Amino acid sequence: MSLPTQPDPVRARIQEYLPEMVSLRRDIHTHPELGYHEHRTSDLVAERLEQWGFEVDRGLGGTGVVGTLKRGNGGAVIGLRADMDALPIEETTGLPYASRNPGVMHACGHDGHTTTLLTAARYLAEHGEFDGTLRVIFQPAEESLAGALKMLEEGLFERFPCDAIFGLHNMPGVPAGKLCFVEGPTMASSDTAIIRVQGRGGHGAVPQLSVDPVVAAASLVMALQSVVSRNVAPLETGVVTIGSIQGGTVSNVIPDSVELKLTIRAFSNQVRDLLERRIIEISKAQAQSFGAEALIDYQRGYPVLVNHTSETQLAREVALEHFGEDAIEAGFEPITASEDFAYMLEKVPGCYLFVGNGDSASLHNPGYNFNDEILPVGAAYWVKLVERYLG
């Protein structure tokens, strides 16, 4: 699949920026930083925005950056968000610009998201035709640390109001440059449960003198498989995955306890609540049936990401108008990954969209790399969206 190509002055100008912006993306890739420690990246973003004439505010969420650009007398305000943090993964790409920080890499493409938004910000500052206010929001700590929530708690939309908010994420496996839109629930909630099955340890040769948590935990693993298949309506979606089970050290000793770790996903608050209730009920009852006890630490994570109808329709219309129907990935469906942009969409209407990364390694993979060919697609799309919204 070739990238969509149309004669367009915006994309032509962005192509002129591209060598510098690719170099910038690879520089960020070489120097990845974990959540709430994106000091170098934050400095780089702020310096570029100031250089291009944005009013820059720093410090929300620790390392967050908000750039504001006003044109004309229009009262509308649009926000665009990019994430900046990397992951605690050892890179194996072997690229000349691979991570120089041991055990840290941009394995999710946030280096590309940041550069895409910077590229659009540069164009809009130098050539943008709009009447209103643009806010570019560079967020820390998306990866499981809820940087979006922290920015909101510190007054993001009170200090920097937005009428609508938009974000994007690259998507491996989708043809490079294809734009993807979903209306309504788009990414799943993500919760974690840590269940300790507490028994009474003893010697494996005399099991009758113990309360075996291994047997109880094994039974619980199977019982939990019924939560989705027998409690969630067939046309709804739920995921209950037991990713870890730990207990005991040797073959002839029954341990005191066994620990299970679960990830739980849903696309609605009703199903989310149902999964939590049934996991707790089944865990307690199953353990009790073996004479053991289930101690449950249930942790709510990111909420369901819900794209708003009118903003999603607008986002898709912009893609159709300026890139053509062939540039949109047909039949793209919601995904059970999670994203803290969901918190922003709970406060302000908007849309989270995706752009194909081509035939790359999957996200959170040590061999992953953001596809530089899609930088001009994402940047040009942001420009067109801003000029349409603030037209």
C-alpha positions as CSV (number, residue, x, y, z in Angstrom):
1,M,0.0,0.0,0.0
2,S,1.5,3.3,-1.1
3,L,0.9,6.4,1.0
4,P,-1.9,8.6,-0.2
5,T,-0.5,11.2,-2.6
6,Q,-2.3,14.3,-3.7
7,P,-1.0,17.7,-5.0
8,D,-1.4,19.8,-1.9
9,P,0.5,22.9,-0.7
10,V,0.3,21.8,2.9
11,R,1.9,18.5,2.3
12,A,4.4,20.0,-0.1
13,R,5.6,22.4,2.6
14,I,5.7,19.7,5.2
15,Q,7.8,17.6,2.9
16,E,10.3,20.5,3.0
17,Y,10.4,20.2,6.8
18,L,10.7,16.4,6.7
19,P,14.5,15.9,6.8
20,E,14.8,18.1,9.9
21,M,11.7,16.5,11.5
22,V,12.9,13.0,10.9
23,S,16.2,13.9,12.4
24,L,14.3,15.3,15.4
25,R,12.2,12.2,15.8
26,R,15.3,10.0,15.7
27,D,17.0,12.2,18.3
28,I,14.1,11.7,20.6
29,H,14.2,8.0,19.9
30,T,17.9,7.9,20.8
31,H,17.2,9.6,24.1
32,P,14.0,8.0,25.5
33,E,12.7,9.0,28.9
34,L,10.3,7.2,31.2
35,G,7.0,8.8,32.5
36,Y,7.4,11.9,34.6
37,H,11.1,12.0,33.7
38,E,10.8,13.4,30.1
39,H,13.0,16.5,31.0
40,R,15.1,16.5,27.8
41,T,12.1,15.8,25.6
42,S,10.1,18.5,27.3
43,D,12.9,21.0,26.9
44,L,13.2,20.2,23.2
45,V,9.4,20.6,22.7
46,A,9.2,23.9,24.6
47,E,12.2,25.3,22.7
48,R,10.8,24.5,19.3
49,L,7.3,25.9,20.2
50,E,8.8,29.2,21.5
51,Q,11.0,29.4,18.4
52,W,7.9,29.2,16.2
53,G,5.9,31.8,18.2
54,F,3.7,29.8,20.5
55,E,3.0,31.0,24.0
56,V,4.4,28.1,26.1
57,D,3.4,27.0,29.6
58,R,5.3,24.2,31.4
59,G,5.0,22.1,34.5
60,L,1.5,20.6,34.3
61,G,1.9,16.9,35.2
62,G,5.6,17.7,36.0
63,T,7.0,17.7,32.5
64,G,3.9,18.6,30.5
65,V,4.1,21.3,27.9
66,V,1.1,23.4,26.5
67,G,1.6,25.6,23.5
68,T,-1.0,28.2,22.6
69,L,-1.3,30.0,19.2
70,K,-4.0,32.6,18.5
71,R,-5.0,34.0,15.2
72,G,-7.8,36.5,14.4
73,N,-10.8,37.1,16.6
74,G,-12.5,33.7,16.5
75,G,-13.6,32.3,19.8
76,A,-13.3,28.6,19.0
77,V,-10.4,26.6,20.7
78,I,-9.1,23.3,19.5
79,G,-6.6,21.1,21.4
80,L,-4.3,18.5,19.9
81,R,-2.4,16.1,22.2
82,A,0.7,14.0,21.9
83,D,2.4,11.7,24.5
84,M,6.1,11.9,25.2
85,D,7.1,9.0,27.4
86,A,9.0,5.8,26.6
87,L,8.8,2.3,28.0
88,P,11.1,0.2,30.3
89,I,12.1,-2.1,27.5
90,E,15.6,-3.0,26.1
91,E,15.7,-2.1,22.4
92,T,16.8,-4.8,19.9
93,T,16.4,-2.9,16.6
94,G,20.1,-2.4,16.0
95,L,19.3,0.9,14.4
96,P,22.0,3.6,14.2
97,Y,19.7,5.8,16.3
98,A,18.7,3.1,18.8
99,S,18.2,4.0,22.4
100,R,21.3,5.0,24.3
101,N,19.5,4.6,27.7
102,P,19.8,1.0,28.8
103,G,16.5,-0.6,29.4
104,V,14.5,2.3,28.0
105,M,13.1,2.7,24.5
106,H,10.3,4.3,22.5
107,A,8.5,1.0,21.8
108,C,5.1,2.6,21.3
109,G,5.9,5.4,18.9
110,H,5.5,8.4,21.3
111,D,8.7,9.8,19.7
112,G,6.7,9.8,16.4
113,H,3.5,11.3,18.0
114,T,5.5,14.1,19.5
115,T,7.3,14.9,16.2
116,T,4.1,14.7,14.2
117,L,2.4,17.3,16.4
118,L,5.6,19.5,16.4
119,T,5.6,19.3,12.6
120,A,2.0,20.4,12.4
121,A,2.6,23.1,15.0
122,R,5.5,24.5,12.9
123,Y,3.4,24.6,9.8
124,L,0.4,26.2,11.5
125,A,2.7,28.9,13.1
126,E,4.4,29.7,9.8
127,H,1.6,29.2,7.3
128,G,-1.6,28.3,9.0
129,E,-4.9,29.9,8.0
130,F,-7.3,29.9,10.8
131,D,-9.4,32.2,13.1
132,G,-9.3,31.1,16.7
133,T,-7.0,29.4,19.2
134,L,-4.9,26.3,18.8
135,R,-3.5,24.5,21.9
136,V,-0.9,21.8,21.5
137,I,-0.6,19.6,24.5
138,F,2.5,17.4,25.1
139,Q,1.6,15.0,27.8
140,P,4.0,13.0,30.1
141,A,3.5,9.5,31.4
142,E,0.8,7.9,29.3
143,E,2.3,4.4,29.8
144,S,0.3,3.1,32.9
145,L,1.1,6.3,34.9
146,A,-1.9,8.4,34.0
147,G,-0.2,11.5,32.9
148,A,-3.4,12.8,31.3
149,L,-5.2,12.5,34.6
150,K,-2.5,14.3,36.5
151,M,-2.6,17.2,34.0
152,L,-6.3,17.4,34.4
153,E,-6.1,17.3,38.2
154,E,-3.6,20.2,38.0
155,G,-6.1,22.3,36.0
156,L,-5.4,21.6,32.3
157,F,-8.8,22.5,31.0
158,E,-9.4,25.2,33.6
159,R,-6.2,27.0,32.7
160,F,-6.3,26.1,29.0
161,P,-9.9,25.6,27.9
162,C,-10.6,23.7,24.8
163,D,-13.9,23.3,22.9
164,A,-12.7,20.0,21.4
165,I,-9.6,17.7,21.9
166,F,-8.0,15.3,19.4
167,G,-5.2,12.8,19.6
168,L,-3.7,10.1,17.4
169,H,-1.7,6.9,17.7
170,N,0.2,4.9,15.2
171,M,-1.1,1.4,14.4
172,P,1.2,-1.5,13.3
173,G,-0.4,-3.9,10.9
174,V,-2.5,-1.2,9.2
175,P,-1.1,0.0,5.8
176,A,1.3,2.9,6.3
177,G,-0.6,6.3,6.3
178,K,-4.1,4.9,6.4
179,L,-6.3,6.8,8.8
180,C,-8.6,5.0,11.1
181,F,-11.7,6.2,12.9
182,V,-14.1,4.7,15.4
183,E,-17.2,6.4,16.8
184,G,-18.2,5.6,20.4
185,P,-16.3,3.2,22.6
186,T,-12.9,2.8,20.9
187,M,-10.4,1.5,23.4
188,A,-11.1,-0.6,26.5
189,S,-10.9,0.2,30.2
190,S,-8.0,-1.5,31.8
191,D,-8.2,-2.8,35.4
192,T,-5.9,-5.1,37.4
193,A,-6.7,-7.6,40.1
194,I,-4.2,-9.2,42.4
195,I,-5.7,-12.2,44.2
196,R,-3.9,-13.9,47.0
197,V,-5.4,-17.3,47.8
198,Q,-4.4,-17.9,51.5
199,G,-4.3,-21.4,52.7
200,R,-2.2,-23.2,55.3
201,G,1.1,-24.7,54.2
202,G,2.5,-28.1,55.1
203,H,4.4,-31.1,53.8
204,G,3.3,-32.5,50.5
205,A,3.3,-36.0,51.9
206,V,0.5,-35.2,54.4
207,P,-1.8,-32.9,52.5
208,Q,-4.7,-33.6,54.8
209,L,-3.0,-31.5,57.4
210,S,-2.9,-28.4,55.2
211,V,-5.2,-26.2,53.3
212,D,-3.7,-26.3,49.8
213,P,-3.9,-22.9,48.1
214,V,-2.4,-24.4,44.9
215,V,-5.4,-26.6,44.3
216,A,-7.8,-23.7,45.2
217,A,-5.9,-21.4,42.9
218,A,-6.0,-23.9,40.0
219,S,-9.7,-24.3,40.4
220,L,-10.1,-20.5,40.6
221,V,-8.2,-20.1,37.3
222,M,-10.8,-22.3,35.6
223,A,-13.8,-20.7,37.4
224,L,-12.8,-17.2,36.3
225,Q,-13.0,-18.3,32.6
226,S,-16.8,-18.4,33.1
227,V,-17.1,-14.7,34.0
228,V,-17.1,-13.5,30.3
229,S,-18.7,-16.6,28.8
230,R,-21.5,-16.9,31.3
231,N,-22.0,-13.4,32.8
232,V,-21.3,-10.9,30.0
233,A,-24.0,-10.7,27.3
234,P,-22.9,-12.3,24.0
235,L,-23.0,-9.0,22.1
236,E,-20.9,-7.2,24.7
237,T,-17.1,-7.4,25.1
238,G,-15.2,-8.4,28.2
239,V,-11.7,-9.8,28.8
240,V,-10.4,-11.5,31.9
241,T,-6.8,-12.7,31.5
242,I,-4.7,-14.3,34.3
243,G,-1.2,-13.4,33.3
244,S,0.6,-14.6,36.4
245,I,0.3,-17.3,39.0
246,Q,3.0,-17.7,41.6
247,G,3.2,-20.0,44.6
248,G,5.5,-22.5,46.2
249,T,9.2,-23.2,45.6
250,V,9.7,-27.0,45.8
251,S,7.8,-30.1,44.9
252,N,7.1,-31.5,48.3
253,V,6.0,-28.5,50.3
254,I,2.5,-27.0,50.2
255,P,2.9,-23.2,50.3
256,D,0.8,-20.9,52.5
257,S,-0.5,-18.9,49.6
258,V,-0.6,-18.5,45.9
259,E,-0.9,-15.1,44.0
260,L,-2.8,-14.5,40.8
261,K,-2.5,-11.4,38.7
262,L,-5.3,-10.5,36.2
263,T,-5.9,-7.9,33.6
264,I,-9.6,-7.0,33.0
265,R,-10.9,-5.1,29.9
266,A,-14.3,-3.8,28.9
267,F,-16.0,-1.3,26.5
268,S,-18.7,-0.1,28.8
269,N,-19.0,0.9,32.5
270,Q,-21.8,-1.6,33.0
271,V,-19.7,-4.5,31.8
272,R,-16.7,-3.1,33.8
273,D,-18.7,-3.1,37.0
274,L,-20.1,-6.6,36.3
275,L,-16.6,-8.0,35.7
276,E,-15.3,-6.6,39.0
277,R,-18.3,-7.9,41.0
278,R,-18.2,-11.4,39.6
279,I,-14.4,-11.7,39.9
280,I,-14.6,-10.8,43.5
281,E,-17.6,-13.0,44.2
282,I,-16.2,-16.1,42.4
283,S,-12.7,-15.7,44.0
284,K,-14.1,-15.6,47.5
285,A,-16.5,-18.4,47.0
286,Q,-14.1,-20.6,45.2
287,A,-11.4,-20.2,47.8
288,Q,-13.9,-20.8,50.6
289,S,-15.0,-24.1,49.0
290,F,-11.5,-25.4,49.6
291,G,-11.2,-24.0,53.1
292,A,-9.0,-21.2,51.9
293,E,-9.5,-17.4,51.7
294,A,-9.2,-15.0,48.8
295,L,-7.7,-11.6,49.5
296,I,-8.4,-9.3,46.5
297,D,-6.7,-6.1,45.6
298,Y,-8.8,-4.7,42.7
299,Q,-7.3,-1.7,41.0
300,R,-9.2,0.4,38.6
301,G,-7.0,1.7,35.7
302,Y,-7.8,3.7,32.6
303,P,-11.5,4.2,31.7
304,V,-13.2,3.3,28.5
305,L,-12.1,5.7,25.7
306,V,-15.3,7.0,24.1
307,N,-15.0,9.1,20.9
308,H,-17.8,11.7,20.6
309,T,-20.1,11.5,17.7
310,S,-19.9,14.9,16.1
311,E,-16.2,15.3,16.6
312,T,-15.5,11.9,15.1
313,Q,-17.7,12.6,12.2
314,L,-15.8,15.9,11.6
315,A,-12.5,14.2,11.9
316,R,-13.5,11.6,9.3
317,E,-14.9,14.3,7.0
318,V,-11.6,16.1,7.0
319,A,-9.8,12.9,6.1
320,L,-12.3,12.2,3.2
321,E,-12.1,15.8,1.9
322,H,-8.3,16.1,1.9
323,F,-7.0,12.6,1.6
324,G,-9.7,10.7,-0.2
325,E,-11.7,7.6,0.7
326,D,-8.8,5.3,-0.2
327,A,-6.8,6.9,2.6
328,I,-9.3,5.6,5.3
329,E,-9.0,2.1,6.6
330,A,-12.4,0.5,6.1
331,G,-13.9,-1.6,8.9
332,F,-11.4,-0.6,11.6
333,E,-12.8,-1.8,14.9
334,P,-12.4,-0.9,18.6
335,I,-9.3,-2.4,20.2
336,T,-8.9,-3.8,23.7
337,A,-5.7,-1.8,24.5
338,S,-6.2,1.1,26.8
339,E,-5.2,4.8,26.7
340,D,-5.3,7.6,29.2
341,F,-6.5,10.1,26.6
342,A,-9.8,8.6,27.8
343,Y,-9.7,10.9,30.8
344,M,-9.5,14.0,28.5
345,L,-12.4,12.8,26.5
346,E,-14.5,12.5,29.7
347,K,-14.0,16.3,30.2
348,V,-14.0,17.6,26.6
349,P,-15.6,16.2,23.5
350,G,-13.2,14.9,20.9
351,C,-11.8,12.0,18.9
352,Y,-8.8,9.7,19.2
353,L,-7.8,8.4,15.7
354,F,-5.2,6.1,14.4
355,V,-2.7,6.1,11.5
356,G,-1.3,3.0,10.0
357,N,2.4,2.3,10.8
358,G,2.7,-0.4,8.0
359,D,4.3,-3.8,8.4
360,S,6.2,-3.1,11.6
361,A,6.8,-4.9,14.8
362,S,3.9,-4.6,17.3
363,L,3.7,-2.0,19.9
364,H,5.6,-2.6,23.2
365,N,8.0,-4.9,21.3
366,P,11.8,-4.5,21.6
367,G,12.0,-4.6,17.8
368,Y,9.4,-1.8,17.1
369,N,10.2,1.4,15.3
370,F,8.0,4.3,14.3
371,N,7.6,4.6,10.5
372,D,9.0,8.0,9.5
373,E,7.1,7.8,6.2
374,I,3.8,8.5,8.1
375,L,5.1,11.7,9.7
376,P,3.9,14.0,6.9
377,V,0.5,12.2,6.8
378,G,-0.2,12.8,10.5
379,A,1.1,16.3,10.4
380,A,-0.8,17.3,7.3
381,Y,-3.9,15.8,8.8
382,W,-3.6,17.9,12.0
383,V,-3.1,21.0,9.9
384,K,-6.3,20.3,7.8
385,L,-8.3,19.5,11.0
386,V,-7.2,22.7,12.7
387,E,-8.0,24.9,9.7
388,R,-11.4,23.2,9.3
389,Y,-12.3,23.5,13.0
390,L,-11.1,27.1,13.2
391,G,-12.2,28.0,9.7
